[in-house]
Amino acid sequence: MTIKKGTKVTWTNKDDAHHDISPDKKEDPNFKASELLSKNQSYSFTFDSAGTYAYRCTPHPYMKAIIEVTE
């Protein structure tokens, strides 16, 4: 996904399993991890810095994606 700097992204768990959003770069101050989300729970994060942000679901590491943030 490609978004502009300042965009808020919201993830909503629509599954019965618990999921989270866990940045590949654990100490990245520009992208904070979520808690485990139960069904219908959401997590939002505003990307204020341009860059490439890879993340995955900790319980299901094959579930992964990249967000490209542009100026």
HUZIVEN-V350451 format. One line per field, one symbol per residue. ss: DSSP state (a for helix, b for strand, c for the rest). phi: phi as a letter, one per 20 degrees, with the letter a starting at -180 (. if undefined). psi: psi as a letter, one per 30 degrees, with the letter a starting at -180 (. if undefined). A space follows every 50 residues. Layout:
ss=???
phi=???
psi=???
//
This chain:
ss=cbbbccbbbbbbccccccbccbbcccccccccccccbccccbbbbbbccc bbbbbbcccccccbbbbbbbc
phi=.dcegneedcdceddfeecbdcgfegeffebefeefdegmecccbeeecf qdcebbegfcffebbcddddf
psi=kklkkfkkkkkkjglflklljjkejegjffjklllkklkgllkkkkjfkk akjkllkefiffjllkkjkl.
//
